[in-house]
Amino acid sequence: MPEELPPSARKLLVDWANEQDAWIRSLAAEVLATRQAPSGDVLAATYETYLIEKGLRPGDAPSSPQITFDESLSSEAADFFIERLSDIRGVNALAPDQAIDFNSSLTILFGENGAGKTGYSRVFKRLAAVRTAEPILPNVHDTTATRELKATITYRTGIEGPKTLGWEGESGVAPFTRLSVFDTPSLRLHVDENLPYTYTPRDLALFPLLDEAIGDIRQRLDSEIAAKTSHGNPFLQFFTRGTSAYQVIETIGAATDLDEIRRLADTEDAPQERVAALEHSVEALKSTAISAQLTTAKSQGDLYEGLFRVAKVWEGLNIKAYNEAVATAKEAEDEVKNLRAELYSNVGLSGEGEEEWQEFILSAEAYVRHKSDHDYPASGDTCIYCHQSLGPEALTLVEQYRDFARDKAQELVAASRRTMGTLTSDLRGLPVETYPQRIATHDDSSSPDEVLATARGLIGVVAAAQTAAAEGGAIEPGIVAVDDNWTVEISTRKDAARTLAKELTGRAEERRLALEAAQKELNELRDAVELGSRLDSIEAYVSERKWSQKAGQLSKRIPPIRTSLTNLAKIASQELVNADFASRFEEECESLRAPSVGLEFPGQKGQAARRKTVPVAKNPSEVLSEGEQKVIGLADFLAEAGLRLTPSPIVLDDPVNSLDYRRIREVADRVASLSADRQVIVFTHNIWFAAELLARFESDTSRCTYYSITDDQAKGTVVPGSHPRWDTVSKTAKRINVLIDSAKSAEGAVQEALIENAYSSIRSWCETVVEMEFLAGVTQRYQPNVMMTAIDKIKGEHLAEAFNVIGPLFKKACRVTEAHSQPLETLSVRPTLTELEADWEALRAARKAYADASS
């Protein structure tokens, strides 16, 4: 009977679950009963139970009694052994029709790099779904080869008879998931990473199963929350901003008072009739009649006020004084004109451009008065404009200019023009050009208004006066029927229009307020009716939001539950796995002479894991040599594999790369002892390691099976044997023959190089023949022991005869080989193809003669 694990982990889980809510207890009971993750149907039913239990669904939750603890449940599975691998198709370039029969203790598969042994190991990695399983490709060099992965694996479990698996590329096939596989890619995982256990005692495996199930319930809850809250406010678009309903709907959510919404909702009969009545009132209040009347009244008031001002300006205009100023300016301008002509004549200038010249002189005088601080011009002065010296004639001319500019006539002209501008400033400011159209707007052509007719005459006279004033001419008084009665009428009309406008403004404000109130009432009624029509969906929306709020609060309570489960798993891990692993890891490190590293157990989410540490670096690989990393990784792997209390196969894929001879022997010792308790399969290209393993089974060969994996005929060819051979006589002879044939068809330096390579292979052939045939394998290059039982097979009396041929040719081969030195006198003497063929024939004849001789 397999040893049973202590029930403490399961007992801890049962006790913990019995203290939780019913939905967690039901999940725990399912996991404990099936030792598997709950199915989708179970999770869905548990989720419904959870919702009912938490008041998120109506109904009565099913009862979930306390879980009873049963100590009799076994924690392990039956023994597992692989018996045969055959009928492989589509795996790399492996040869078809190969078969490997595995020993229940140790099986060694030896082959050079590239011989095909990796293809066989990848099948096991894929079946076991190990961490470092590589993708399996077909023969990429043969487009006709099958692309379908196939193999036949025979195995047995427990005391049952053999079972057969027809494998077609599946990954993670039970019971092969119990395989433990160590290879070079997994080294970093076993040395540096936080590594979860590939095998966890079944009791401890219950914790992550339950943790994931609880997480699934939370995920379902969060998904439903997201589904209920993913859309925004769907109602706001149907309501008018500012209404009572809008203010409530705008912030609708879990906190919304549904009683208030029901109070605001209009659910009475015939709502559309009441809405239509209000709409008629609003439309009536929107009438623009008062607005048009108000515009007319304001326009009339503005017109009569403007005409009243025009009349007052015209009445106040001193036409006589203005015309006198015009006459005075005319007389003064004539006098200036005469003076200018006289000045032009005196200085010899023509009269062309007199106006421009006069403007220049007047401007110059103003500039001189501004700039000069003495009487200008004086003797020695320069021209104030061009800065040239002023001679006598120039001084006289400038003085005449200044006299002209300072003449009283000039001043009189300026004064008269200022008087003209002052007297007509109000007149010129009247917008008389606008009045004809404004008067026409308010006059009835079918019944002309005499007051407005008089106004037209007044505007015509005033407009003519404006034109005269602008041109500096005299103003004609004109004849207009403007008297006090007309002015009083205009004023009266202005006041009446202003009074009407004020009255209409008040009425318009009353209408606006009434319209505003009616529109607000209409909006309130419309939204109340809309609220009533959507009451059911609004209540459902608020209920969903209340549900989501409550569910969200409940969702936040689940992570602490999972944390407590993780803490419980850490306790169980420490009791069932970590403590056991630590002691096993320490033993493995000691047996493999591994360097000292720290060991930590950072469990998370109910998972058991371990981590190696060194004091001076983040990762052990940063300070350990490649060989030290190899034995640390191997110790970690073997300690983990040892946790499984019932035997399951272990696969070691090239486990001794980078190891020295002493550690190779220590690993061989450990593998040999490991095979006493469980099946071990070793893939290696290290001939020394293979020889060391075989040496440990010399006295019990039934517990060790050896295969060579070669590519002599096809890649992955499986050859049963008893010992690894790096060089065989036949393989080396084949290589020599190929080189001789190639040399026959070559010339010059190429032929010379091929002959040298052939002699190099002859040297290896001589060593192999002497080792395996002449000395009968008594001592071998890769065998640590002397095979004393084979000494009597040596044909001593025929050795000298054979050595007389082989010895000299071996020395000759050594001289020809590039790696060996030779005397100067023979350095430039290279063997010919004829010599090579003769030497090769002599060697084969000597071997045959020895083989044919009787002992």
Secondary structure, DSSP 8 states (H G I E B T S, - for coil): ------THHHHHHHHHHHTS-HHHHHHHHHHHHHSS---HHHHHHHHHHHHHHTTSSSS-----------TT-------EEEEEEEEEESSTT--SS-EEE--SSEEEEE--TTSSHHHHHHHHHHHHT-TT-------TT-TTS--S-EEEEEEEETTS--EEEEESS-SS-TTGGG-EEE-GGGHHHHHTS-EE-SS--HHHHHHHHHHHHHHHHHHHHHHHHHHHHSS--SSGGGS-TTSHHHHHHHT-STT--HHHHHHH----S-HHHHHHHHHHHHHHHT--HHHHHHHHHHHHHHHHHHHHHHHHHHHH--HHHHHHHHHHHHHHHHHHHHHHHHHHHHHT--STTHHHHHHHHHHHHHHHHHH-SS-SS-TT-B-TTT--B--HHHHHHHHHHHHHHT-HHHHHHHHHHHHHHHHTHHHHT--GGGHHHHHHHTS-TTS--HHHHHHHHHHHHHHHHHHHHHHT-----------HHHHHHHHHHHHHHHHHHHHHHHHHHHHHHHHHHHHHHHHHHHHHHHHHHTHHHHHHHHHHHHHHHHHHHHHTTHHHHHHHHHHHHHHHHIIIIIHHHHHHHHHHHHHTT----EEE---BTTB-EEEEEBTTBSSGGGTS-HHHHHHHHHHHHHHHHTT-SS---EEEESTTTT--HHHHHHHHHHHHHHTTTS-EEEEE--HHHHHHHHHTTTT-GGGEEEEEEE-SSSTTEEEEESS--SS-HHHHHHHHHHHHHHHHT--HHHHHHHHHHHHHHHHHHHHHHIIIIISTTSS-TT-SS--GGGGGG--HHHHHHHHHHHHHHHHHHHHHSTTS---HHHHT----HHHHHHHHHHHHHHHHHHHHS--
